Amino acid sequence: MLLIPAIDLKDGKCVRLRQGRMDDETVFSDDPVAMAGRWIEAGARRIHLVDLNGAVAGFPVNADIIGRIAEAYPDVELQVGGGIRSFDVIQTYLDVGVDYVIIGTQAVRRPAFVDDACDEFPGHIIVGLDAKDGMVATDGWEKVSTRTAAEMAQRFEAAGVEAIVFTDIGRDGMMRGVNAAATAALARSVNIPVIASGGVSTMDDVRALCDAAGDGIDGAIVGRALYEGSLDLAEAQRAVLELTRGTG
């Protein structure tokens, strides 16, 4: 199971939001490229990048920074989300060295877009499903749909996506612990990897996800806990290797 540090970009800075609210941010660094280097030095094999401005605007706003990170660390996998709503944007990110693009709002609004993206860019498409009480939310979490996360995950598995990033909005950025049960339930509903996001804040959360790794949880995105020091990335990775040994 991968532990994937998150770098959320807003106005060119590395920030964390509470429950996705753009007006409730904490700035952790003015140099996101250096921050990526910090996590890579600690052993990260993949970085999760989110263009927060792009998620709201509907088009990339911090793409130049993402390109600089890809150029600086070509041997580390990058997954990018936020404002990815056209093939031109996907192609641009892949051209600069991004490995996976995460389609969120556009996937819920226009599922056929994911179908076409999987055909056009096989092996590079991940869908991000952000859920509030089990229902999918969009537009930077400002709107809640009538579709369940499980229904949408199954829909996109059929389309050929590589994985699902599942975020529990109620836990994200709040340091309240991961919703391992809901993430595991979603993972059991599909046969593609599920990456947990939201609420991973302590070693207990890491252990809970490792216990559910057999259900199909392939990774966990970690944000505020790393920045505030409640979770040490290198220590957590060692624990993951030990706890998931033999689970495949």
Helices and strands as residue ranges (DSSP letters): E 2-10, E 13-17, E 25-29, H 32-41, E 46-51, H 52-57, H 63-72, E 77-81, H 87-95, E 100-103, H 105-109, H 111-120, E 125-132, E 135-138, E 143-148, H 149-159, E 163-168, H 180-188, E 194-197, H 203-211, G 213-215, E 217-222, H 224-228, H 233-243
